[in-house]
Amino acid sequence: MRRMLLVLIVFLSVFGRLMAAEIGVTDQSISIGMTAPFSGPNGIYGQDMRSVILAYFRQINEAGGIAGRRLELVALDDGYETDRAVSNTRQLITEKRVFALLASYGSSPTTSAMNEVFGVARVPLIGTISGADTLRQSPRDNPNNRYMFNVRASYADETEAIVNQLVTLGFKKIAVFYQNDGFGKSGLDGVIAALKRHNQAPSVVASVERNSVDITAAAQAISKDNPQAVIMVTLYKPTAAFVRAIRKAVNVAGHRTMAVRRGRARCN
């Protein structure tokens, strides 16, 4: 989050004196748009992001703003639903008339918003809570990617680091628990590719649906396989539910559970 905000401030500082005639910019303010989940299973994450951004904007504004202009955040709730994220992005650009976008959340929502709205409108998005490859294509392959400015590692980079560590520890039976959408599938692809470089493959693969915590079938399938490790490409609530279920189902002594989450890779 800190890196994302720093990139935004550098961007605005460089162009601050040149954008008086730009949409979303007045003599007094610069309007920045944000769509993220403020409700639903991932609402706490979105609320925390918004709180941090508002605190940082307040600090910048109290110091005089950007070229004398105050930063203003227009934030809309998408509930981590792709259709709502696309609709919000369109509203931010066409109705709220923001200068730029910040801190979108999720691979599928952001990819759809990029290809359908902000990329087409040539409005930049600074940072997204996603490591999906669909947001990292060359502009020559997808011109809409020219307006997506990433500030975090890709899922491929994260999963490769996790797999390399597990293989170094001698693990040969590695399962994958992923979210059945663009986010989860991108991470799954990264795990499969990284394991292949070590002449391995996932011992078992199971999934959970988007915005769901119904992990019963996945926990049963993975516990039956009795893997040495589980790489999870899931969000907070299904991750917690899965860990609780798997601990009840198998003897986890000596096992290591690896989790890939939005913005970080963590070993539990």
N, C-alpha and C positions, 0 to 999 in steps of 0.2 A: 504494500500500500504506500509506504514512504517513497519508494522508487517511482511509482506511478504518479504521485503528486509532484515530485521533483521534476519529472519529465514534462508534465503539464505546465508547471511554472516557467521552466526554461523555454518551452515552446511559446508561451504567451509573452514572455519578456523579450524574446528575439523579435517577435512580430508586433508587439504591443503598440508601437508608435506608427505602424503602417496600416492598422485595421479599423480606422475610424469609420470607413464607409462599409464595413463588413456587416452582414446579418448577425444579430446577437450582440453587437457592440454599439454602445452609445458613448457620449462624452463622460458619463459617470459610471458605467458598468460594463461587465462582460458576462454574458449568460452562458452557463455550462449545463448540459443536460445529462441525466443519469436514469437508466432503467435497471432495476434490480429487484430481487424478492424482499419485500418488507413484511410479507405474510406467508403463511404456509410452512412446510417443514424446514425451509432454509431461511425463514424470515429473520432470525436473529443475526445471521451472517450479514444480510443486506443492511439491517439496522445499524450494526456495528460499523460497516463501511461508510454509511451516510454520516454517522456521528463523527468519525475521524475526518472525513472530507470537510464537513462544516467547521470543525475545530481548526483545521489547517487554513481554510479560507478566511476564518475570523482573524487568525494570526497575520495573514498576508494583508488583509484589509486594514487592520489596526496599524500596520507599518506603512500604509500609504497606497496599497493596492498595486496594480500593474499599470505603469504609466499614468497613475492618478485615477485609475478605474477600479471600482470595487468588483470582486468576484461574487457572482450570485449562482446558487445551485438550484436547478429545477429537477426534482427527483420524483419518479413515478414507480409505482409498485407493479411488478409483472408476475409475482407469485411463482417465479421459476417456470413459467409456461411460455413456450415458444411464440404462440400466436399473440399473446399479450405483450411480449417483448418487442415483437415486430410492430404492433400497433402503437405502443408507447414511443418507439423510436421515430415512427412517422409523425406522431403528434408533436414530439419535441422539436422536430425539424420544420414541419409545415405550419404548426399552430403556435407553439411556444417560441419558435425561431431562435434557437440557441446557436451559438457560434461553434461549439464543439461538444463532443460527448466524452464521458468519463466513466470508467469502472463498471462496464456491463458484466453480467454474471451468467456463466454457463456456455458450453460449447455450441449446442444446438440453437439456443436463442440468439447468440451473438452471430453465428454463421449465417443464419437466416436473415437477421437484421442487416448484416453487411451486404449480402447479395441482393436483397430486396429493397433496402432503404438507404442507409447512410453511405454505402459505397457508390451507389448510383447517383446520390445527391452530392457527392464529393464533400461530405462533412467528416472530419477526422474523429476517430475514436481513440482516445489515449488510454491504453491499458484495459484488459479484460481479465476476469478471473477464469481463465481457461488456458490450457496448454495444447489445444487441438491443432492438428496439422492443417485443417481446413482454414485456419486463421493465419497460416504461415506460408502460404503459397507465394510464388513469385508473381509480381504484378503482370509479368508477361503471360503467365498462365491464367491469371484471374485479375483483371484490372481493378476490381473492387478492393482487393487486398492492399492497394496503394494507400488507402485511407485508414488502415488498421495498424496501430502502433503498439506492438507487444512490449511488455516490460518484465516478463517472467519466462522461466524455462518451459520447454514443451513437455508434453506427457511422454514423448519418445525419449527425451533426455532423462527425465525422472525415472521412468521405468527401467531404462538401461542401467542406471546407477544402482537401483535396487536389485536387479537381477545379478549384476556383476558382484555385488556384495554377498548375496546368497550363495552363488556358485563358489566364491572364494572361501566361504565357510563350509563348503562340501555338500551343500544341499542339492539333491537330485530329483526330489519329488515335490514340485511346486504347483500349487493350485491357484486359480484366479477367480475372484468374486468381483463382478463388475456391474455397473448400472447400464441397463439396456437402452442406451441412447447414444448420441454423438460423443458425449464426454466419455462414457464408459467404454464404448467400442474403440475410441482412439487410444485409450490406455491399454486395452486388451491387445490391440495391434502392436503397441510398443513392447509389451511383455513377450508376445509371441516372437517378434523379430529379434529381441535381445536374447531369448532362450535359444533360438535357432543358431545364433552365432556361437553358442556353446554346445551345439549338437543335442539340444534338449527341446522339449515341448511341455506345455502345461499338463500335469497329471489329470486334472479335471477342471472344467470351466462351468460356472454357474452364475446366474444373474438375478437382479432385482429390478422391477419396473421403476420408471421415473416417478418421483414424488410418492413413493410407497415404502413401507417398512415391512412388507410381507416377505420375510427372508427364510421362511420355514423350509421350503423345498431346496433352496440353495444350501442351507446349513446341513440338511440331511445328506445331500449329494456329496458335499465336500467332506463331512465327517466320516462318511462311509469309505471314502478314498484314503483317509488317514494320512494326509500329506505332512511333509516336514515344515512347510511354510505356506501361507496364503497371502497372495498379493491382492489387495482390495482397491478397486477403482470405483469408489462409491462416496456418497456424501455422509454427513455426520450421523444422522439418525439411523439410517440403515446399517451404517458401520457399527454403531454401538449395539444395535439389536443383533447383528450377526455375531459379534464377539461374545455377547452374553449367551447366545444359543450354542455356539461352537464349544464354549467352555463347559456347558452342561453335557454336550454330546460326546466329547472325546477327552481323553487324558492328554492335556496339553503340556505336561511337564517336558521341558527340553525343546518345545516347539517355539518358533518365533513367528509372530504375525506382523506382516508389513502392510502399511496402509498408504495409499496414494490419495490425497485429498486436494481440494481446491487450494492452489497456492503453495502446497508444501508436500514433501514426502516424509513420512514419519515411521519410525520403528517402535512398536509397542512390546 
